[in-house]
Amino acid sequence: MTKDTMQIVREQDVVPFRNRVREMCTKIGMSLVNQTKLITAASELVRNMLKYANGGKVVLETISKNAQAGIRLVFVDEGPGIADIHQAMRDGFSTGKSLGLGLPGAKRLVNEFDIKSATGEGTTVTIIHWKNGR
């Protein structure tokens, strides 16, 4: 299994990050459709991290469960945190004057999604997408 950590501190870090996710997807034989879902979700989460927390880090990991390969991405920031996760997970909710598709949209694109946040301490989002997806 491969494990890697990337610091995301500026917009220029997004493309190398996306490329690394794509490499990992290709390595485990993930279909193009599932690669696109994971990369889209990951891009949304990494942009949120830059926008709301001035960046953070992402732990990228290939994982296996019941002979099924997958990719786990853990986004960790030390930003202001999310005061109301339930509200933030609603379609259309945004504090950043965007469409508000970020968190709920990312959740719909992956197989597993977990978010933990504490006001003033930051946010950790973990997503997993399995090779054979949905």
Number of C-alpha atoms within 10 A of each C-alpha: 9 9 13 11 14 15 15 23 16 14 12 9 15 18 11 12 21 16 12 16 23 17 13 19 25 14 10 16 14 21 13 12 10 19 22 15 18 29 21 17 21 25 19 16 22 25 18 16 27 19 14 17 18 16 23 21 18 25 15 20 19 21 19 14 8 5 7 11 18 23 23 22 22 21 25 23 24 20 21 16 19 19 12 11 14 8 12 18 19 15 14 14 17 16 9 10 7 10 11 17 17 22 22 17 18 21 20 12 22 21 16 13 19 11 16 13 20 16 13 12 13 19 21 20 18 19 22 22 25 24 20 14 17 9
